[in-house]
């Protein structure tokens, strides 16, 4: 397993853990290997914001040019991770980025308990930056709150042997800033 794959597996685990652990109730992560190019989980009935979000595809959130500006390669790799439409973009030895469209959980429902969280904003949205989630110093999450019950999780990573959380947060923040204008 190469380092990029290892980083992605750990980031996916972090995203999966957050998606499976809500409101302090531990879940059992179940890895999903299905590749999907569009959201597979319907939005809750009557929630127009979630419905519009569910119509998006995670891999369409960044263009080829935007991915290139992040030092990564396009196209991204689509995955369904515990019902969250996710896309992963890789860099040649310099990390990766991921975006996950979660139509079922807002930031308050994701379990980042014990992690260093920083309230922020991205475009017109409130957001939360999670620095070194699960003590992975090479990773940073920016969770964009699209509604009380939905979010877009953006993960930035640098080399797995790096402790440069600031660089990971810079990548996650830049990716989130490129993604936010495309969100409903």
Protein Blocks (a to p, Z undefined) as FASTA:
>chain_A
ZZklmmmmmmmmmmmmmmmmgghiacdddddfbdcfbdfbdcdehilklmmmmmpcfklm
pcfklmmmnopacddddddeehiacdddddehiacadddddfkbcfklpccehiacdddd
ehjbccdddehihhiakbccddddfbfkbccdddddddfkbcblklmmmmmmmmmmmmmm
mpZZ
